[in-house]
């Protein structure tokens, strides 16, 4: 109950606890700066929360549309960025990196994946998003699973590879066929932006 007093008159109003929490959260601001683990940065500005997470190079099973068998490809290091406010749909960006970011001036490259636009945003299609509980946390484990565990279509396939500039799927198939032991990072296409430019703020 919210109690309001004017002179000798006292009035009480029922208040939704969620609205109180939201009003208090709107005053919270913090920024971890660059961290040492795979969670690179957590930034809270009122009800807006930004999380940046690094995924080291790893062999990954990728499903392409209309394929019953996953490609087994060693992807380069990836950076996933999630920005969420209240209960609104979160926005994402995913990029490739040649090394784990030690500073925010690390250069970014186009993620060698279909369904990722040139600005790093993701075409999710019908893939379900993470639930409200996951959005309150500071881990992107579920987000990575939803991104890399979903079937990739034929959208936004160009501009991700020097060797296969028109369709990144062809490069992924080549890498699996040749049993490549590492992703050819020299094939990555620069975004021409550094991490700090994408997430905003300075180092």
N, C-alpha and C positions, 0 to 999 in steps of 0.2 A: 504494500500500500504506500502511496505517495501522500505525504501530509503537507498541506499548505496552510499557512496562517497569515491572516490579514487582520491586524488589530486583535479583537477578542474572538473573531470568527475563525474556526478551524475546519478545513475541508479535507476529506480523504478521497483518493482515487485509486482504483485498482490499476496496477502497472504490470505489463508483461516482463518477466525477468530477462528474457532474451533481448528486449529493447534496452534495458539498463546495461546489460553486458556490452551491447553494441555501442552505446553512448560512451562507456568507459574505454572500450577498445579504440574508439576514434581518437583518443588522446595519447595512445601508445606509439612511440617511435624508437626503433633501434636498428642497428646495422652491425652484423658480426664482423664485417671486413672479410678478407680471404682466409678461409679455414684450412686445416691441414689434411682432413679426410676427403672422402669423395663428395660430401656435401660441401660445396665451395663457399656458399654465401647464403645467409638468411637475412632478409631486410623486411622490417615491418614499418609501415607508415599509416597510422590509423587502422582502418579495416582492410587495407591493401597489404598483401603478403607476397613477397618475391622469394623464390627458392631457386638456387642454381646448383646443379649436381653434375658430377663428372662420372662417366662410365669408361673404365680403362679398355684398351683394345682387347677384344674377346671373340672367340668363335661363337657364332650366333645362328640359330635356326630361323630362317626367314621364309614365310609362306607367300608365294605369289598367287594372285587370283587364278582359279581354275587348276591349281596344282595340289595334288594330295600329299606330296612329299616336300618337306622343307629343304631349302638350300642350306648348306652348312658353310658359312663364310666367316672369315676373320675380319670383323669390322675395325676401323680405326677408333681412337679415343673419341668419345662423343660428349657433348655438353647439352643438358636439357634444362630449360628455363621455364618455370611455371609462375604465372602471376594470377592471383585470385583476390577477389573482393567480396565480402559477405558471402551470400549463397549463390552469387552469379557464376555463370559458366567460366571456368578458368581459361586463360590464354596461354599458349605454349610457343616455344621456339626451340629448335634442335639444330646443332651445328657440329661439325667435325673439328678436331684439333690435332696437331701433330705431337703434342706432349701435354702432360697434365699441367693446367694453368698454375703457375707460381706467382703470377701477377695478373692484374686485370687488363694489362695491355697485350695479352696473348692474341695473335691473329686467328680469326675464325675462317672456316672453310665450309662449303656446302656439304651437308650430310649426304653420303652416298646411298640414299634411300629414295624409293618412289614416294609419292604422296606428301612430299615436303616442298613447299614453295620456295622461291628464290630469297624471300625475306626470312626464311627459317620457320615460318608458321606451318602447322601440320593440318593436312586434310584428313580429318578423322572418319568421315563417312558415317557409317552406322555403329562405329565402335563406341561402347558405353564409356562414360567418363568416370573418374574416381568419385567415391561418395563423399558426403559432407565430413565424415570423421577423418578420412585421409587428407582432406583439404586443411583441416585444423593442425595436422602434424607437420613435421619438417623433413619428412622423407619422401623421395619420389620413386620408391621401389615399385609401387602399384602402377604409377604412370609409365615407367619403363616397360613393365610387363604388358600393359595395354598397347603401347606403341609398337614394340618389337614382336609381340605375340599375335598381332592381328594380321590379316591377309592384306598384302599390298597390291594395289591396282595399277592402272596405266596412266594415272594422273601425275603431272609434275615430274616426269622422268628425265627431262633434258637439263643440260647445263651443270651436271654433277661430276663429270668425268672428262678428262682430256682425251683418253683413249676411246671412249664411247660417248661422245658429246650429246647424242640424241636420245639415248636410252640407257640409264644406269643399270637396268636389269640385265643387259647384255654383259656388262662388266662383272656383275655379281655371279652370273652363270659361268663366265670364263674363269673366275677365281676358284669356284668350286671344282670345275672340271680339271683345272691344273693342280688342284690340292695345294694352293698357295699357303705358305706358312705365315705370311704377314700381309696386311693390306698395303698396297703401293701408295704410300702417302704423297709421293711425287705426282700422283695422278689427281690429287684433290684440287678442286677449283676454289680460289680465294673468294670470300665474300667481300673483301676490301673494307672490313670493319674489325675492330678489336672488341673484346668482351665488354669493356666498360662503356663503349658506345651503344651497345645493344641493351644493357641493363640500366643505363643511366647512372649518373654520378661519376665521381672521380675515383682514382685508385685509393 
